[in-house]
């Protein structure tokens, strides 16, 4: 059966029954839009009274039209808060702070291994902050970056900047922190290599080792007392022998 419908004062069609129902579902044909089929004779009827939509189907379509889309209404990028994004970089700031403390203490930061609890806490802070930042972007009508960017935060912040077209400092900051960490690592390695005395723990180990080293001379002559050792090794006694020998030669 062929159907016709009115659109902006013009007659459109013919279309099949399935096609006109599809147009109704897509809201291209409203309930008050006039439609016609040969069974109506000379009278055009509103789509709501043409037998195309049953009451249950009408309620379903109406409910679907009221369902909010996954993304909210797109708002001004300036109104999108960024506190969760900054919180994502808190572990990086803490890592650099601990790095500097290790350098001041004379500990090689590159050889320091953080505890498992520290790693879990830092990863948890980053993941939770990213989750809420993505939720904030969606509520303001912007498609958030993929959650997989959690593995590469530099990429997450850059995608975030490309979506909002603002927040360049926030996008560049992870890269700045990366270069700061690399610079501190190179500096600490150079200091510990060129100036061994800079490492107080190393000096302490060397001092303890020297204090525990036994006296080789004492081990070689275990039966001698310190006074006997002084008599045998006295340079004055050697001089006396040399003088007596010289006297004998003169005689």
C-alpha positions in Angstrom: 0.0 0.0 0.0 1.3 3.4 -1.0 1.4 6.3 1.5 1.8 10.0 1.0 2.6 12.7 3.6 2.8 16.5 3.8 6.2 18.2 4.3 6.5 22.0 4.3 3.2 22.4 2.4 4.2 19.9 -0.3 3.1 16.4 -1.0 5.8 13.7 -0.6 5.6 10.1 -1.7 4.6 7.5 -2.5 6.4 5.5 0.2 5.6 2.1 1.7 4.0 1.6 5.1 7.3 0.5 6.6 9.0 3.6 5.3 6.4 6.0 6.7 6.6 4.3 10.1 10.4 4.7 9.9 9.9 8.4 9.3 7.6 8.6 12.3 10.2 6.9 14.5 12.8 9.4 13.3 10.5 12.3 14.1 10.6 13.4 10.5 6.8 12.9 10.5 5.1 14.4 13.6 1.8 13.2 15.1 0.0 16.2 13.5 1.6 15.7 10.1 -1.1 14.9 7.4 -0.8 11.6 5.7 -2.9 9.9 3.0 -3.4 6.5 1.5 -6.0 5.4 -1.1 -8.2 3.9 1.7 -8.8 7.4 3.0 -10.6 8.5 -0.1 -10.3 12.3 -0.5 -9.5 13.0 3.2 -6.0 13.5 4.6 -5.6 12.5 8.2 -3.0 13.3 10.9 -0.4 10.6 11.4 -1.6 10.0 14.9 -5.1 9.0 13.6 -4.0 7.1 10.5 -3.6 3.8 12.2 0.1 3.8 11.8 0.9 4.2 15.5 -0.8 2.1 18.2 -1.1 3.6 21.7 1.7 1.4 23.1 3.9 2.3 20.2 3.2 6.0 20.6 4.2 5.8 24.3 7.4 3.9 23.4 8.4 6.6 20.9 7.5 9.4 23.2 9.6 7.8 26.0 12.5 7.2 23.7 12.5 10.9 22.7 12.8 11.9 26.4 15.8 9.7 27.1 18.9 11.7 27.6 21.8 10.9 25.3 25.1 9.7 26.8 26.6 13.1 26.4 25.0 16.2 28.0 24.3 19.4 26.2 27.6 20.8 24.9 28.6 23.8 27.0 31.3 26.5 26.8 34.7 24.9 27.2 35.6 27.6 29.7 33.0 26.2 32.0 34.6 22.7 32.1 36.4 22.3 35.4 40.0 20.9 35.3 40.7 20.1 38.9 40.4 16.4 38.3 42.9 16.7 35.4 45.4 18.5 37.7 44.9 15.8 40.4 45.9 13.2 37.8 49.4 14.8 37.8 49.8 14.7 41.6 51.7 11.4 41.6 54.2 12.9 39.1 54.8 16.0 41.3 55.3 13.7 44.3 57.8 11.5 42.4 59.9 14.6 41.5 59.7 15.8 45.1 61.0 12.4 46.4 63.6 12.5 43.6 65.0 15.8 44.9 65.0 14.6 48.5 67.0 11.6 47.5 69.6 13.8 45.7 69.9 16.0 48.8 70.4 13.0 51.0 73.1 11.6 48.6 71.0 8.6 47.6 71.0 7.6 43.9 67.4 8.0 43.0 67.8 5.8 39.9 68.6 2.8 42.3 65.8 3.6 44.7 62.9 1.1 44.4 59.5 2.4 45.7 57.3 0.2 47.8 54.4 -1.7 46.3 52.0 0.4 48.5 53.5 3.6 47.0 53.0 2.3 43.4 49.4 1.2 44.1 48.5 4.5 45.7 50.0 6.5 42.8 48.2 4.4 40.2 45.0 4.6 42.1 45.1 8.3 42.4 45.7 8.7 38.6 43.0 6.2 37.6 40.3 7.7 39.9 41.1 11.2 38.9 40.9 10.2 35.2 37.6 8.5 35.7 36.0 11.6 37.2 37.6 13.9 34.7 36.1 11.8 31.8 32.7 11.9 33.6 33.0 15.7 33.9 33.7 16.1 30.2 30.7 13.9 29.3 28.4 15.9 31.5 29.4 19.0 29.7 28.7 17.5 26.3 32.2 16.5 25.2 33.3 13.0 24.3 36.0 12.1 26.7 39.3 10.5 25.7 39.6 6.7 25.9 40.2 5.1 29.3 43.2 3.3 27.7 45.1 6.7 27.8 45.6 5.8 31.5 48.7 4.0 30.2 50.0 7.1 28.6 49.0 10.3 30.3 50.8 12.6 27.9 48.4 11.3 25.2 45.4 11.7 27.4 46.0 15.4 28.1 46.8 16.1 24.5 43.5 14.5 23.3 41.7 16.4 26.1 43.2 19.7 24.8 42.2 18.9 21.2 38.6 18.3 22.3 38.2 21.5 24.4 40.6 23.7 22.3 41.8 25.2 25.5 44.1 24.3 28.5 47.4 24.2 26.7 49.4 24.5 29.9 47.6 21.4 31.2 48.4 19.6 28.0 52.1 20.5 28.1 52.7 20.0 31.8 53.1 16.2 31.7 55.8 16.6 29.1 57.5 19.3 31.2 57.5 17.0 34.3 59.0 14.2 32.2 61.9 16.4 31.1 62.4 17.6 34.7 62.6 14.0 35.9 65.1 13.1 33.2 67.2 16.1 34.0 67.3 15.3 37.7 68.2 11.7 36.9 71.2 12.8 34.7 72.3 15.3 37.3 72.3 12.8 40.2 74.2 10.2 38.1 76.8 12.8 37.2 77.2 14.0 40.8 77.6 10.5 42.2 80.1 9.5 39.4 82.3 12.6 39.4 82.2 13.2 43.2 82.2 9.9 45.1 82.4 11.8 48.4 79.0 13.2 47.6 77.5 9.9 48.6 77.4 9.8 52.4 76.2 6.2 52.6 79.2 5.1 50.5 81.6 6.9 52.9 80.0 5.3 55.9 80.3 1.8 54.4 84.0 2.5 53.6 84.7 3.8 57.1 83.1 0.7 58.7 85.1 -1.5 56.4 88.4 0.2 57.4 87.6 -0.1 61.1 86.9 -3.8 60.8 90.1 -4.6 58.8 92.6 -6.5 61.0 96.3 -5.3 61.4 98.4 -7.5 59.1 101.6 -6.8 61.1 100.0 -7.9 64.3 98.7 -11.1 62.7 102.2 -11.9 61.4 103.7 -11.7 64.9 101.0 -12.9 67.3 103.5 -13.9 70.1 105.1 -10.5 70.5 103.9 -7.9 72.9 103.8 -4.3 71.8 107.0 -3.5 73.8 108.9 -6.4 72.2 107.8 -5.3 68.8 109.0 -1.8 69.5 112.4 -3.1 70.6 112.9 -5.2 67.5 111.7 -2.6 65.1 113.3 0.5 66.7 115.3 2.6 64.3 117.6 3.7 67.2 118.7 0.1 67.7 119.6 -0.3 64.1 121.6 2.9 64.4 123.4 1.6 67.4 124.4 -1.6 65.6 125.6 0.5 62.7 127.8 2.6 65.0 129.3 -0.4 66.7 130.1 -2.0 63.4 131.8 1.2 62.3 133.9 1.3 65.5 135.0 -2.3 64.9 136.1 -1.4 61.4 138.1 1.6 62.7 139.8 -0.6 65.2 
